[in-house]
Amino acid sequence: MEPQKLLVVDDEAVFCKVIWAVLTDLGFDVTTETDAHRVQPLLKRGDFDVLLLDLHMPGLDGMDLIESIRHDDSVLPIIVVTGDNSSESTVEAMRRGATDFVAKPVEGSLLDLRIRRAFDLEHSRRLANTDGLTGLYNHRHLQERLRQEVDRARRYGRPLSVVMADIDHFKDFNDTYGHPCGDEALIAVSDTLRKVGRTPDIVARYGGEEFLLVLPETDLSNAQVVAERARQCVEALGLPGASQGKPLTLSLGIAELSAQDIVQVCAKSSLIRRADEALYAAKRGGRNRIALAASRLDNFAPDLDGDSGAIPVANPSTLQ
């Protein structure tokens, strides 16, 4: 088994050197960093198992950094290691998303225990939050993350879009090639959607052969770019049937959070419902295409086929 990869962030180079020696002796693969501004780029590239983070570093608030990391990664174990062991700091760090808290000076065996416990805890959460077949977020975790993003978009007045995607004729695919091939297809489509999604995006298996992409800071036009890339990449997959001229394809419906959604009792349910209605319009329009959910105040929304030609169709809310 490969050693767990740790990222240690502290502005004191001496501390980094000492903690590197201690943790390396304990069998960990350790990377140290003294510049807090490099933490998030490192996390995006490094595939770390645990982050050890000092709260007080020049030029960057550690609490804000924790919150920002949590926005991109909800399960990475974050252990705060700092000389400020006040209860106020502990509570605030945990509220922002820290997994555990260790005070300096650090004793090696205790830190070893805390690291392994934090990893086990977050690993359990990861298993609870992901779909067993595809590794994408599951429906339960999706609902919580979407609620958070809706609240954030509403609070700061930022755009938020969702893309509902469904594999076309998947029952026929399963009947023709068998369920093992169907599972392989679901995994391949999931991997494709994960790669198409950007770092802040949330990609989840909504149920069966249906997927949902949550796109923060994204309006309807930019969500269309992501959806079209997903449609093209899935169509290009070399899955069974492609050699017979019948590639697996996606139909996709897109909705942007609107003022009409926000006034609903449950804004996230309204947003998902409109994306689902747009997906239904794409299916009715011939499949392997994108449909955009119109605002409740609009009469029409474009339906985009595989050639990216815009065809005016009735508001998806009327296609029952």
Secondary structure, 3 states (H helix, E strand, C coil): CCCCEEEEECCCHHHHHHHHHHHHHCCCEEEEECCHHHHHHHHHHHCCCEEEECCEECCEEHHHHHHHHHHHCCCCCEEEEECCCCHHHHHHHHHHCCCEEEECCCCHHHHHHHHHHHHHHHHHHHHHHECCCCCCECHHHHHHHHHHHHHHHHHHCCCEEEEEEEECCHHHHHHHHCHHHHHHHHHHHHHHHHHHCCCCCEEEEEECCEEEEEEECCCHHHHHHHHHHHHHHHHCCCCCCHHHCCCCCEEEEEEECCHHHHCCCCHHHHHHHHHHHHHHHHHHCCCCCEEECCCCCCCEEEEECCCCCEEEEECHHHCC
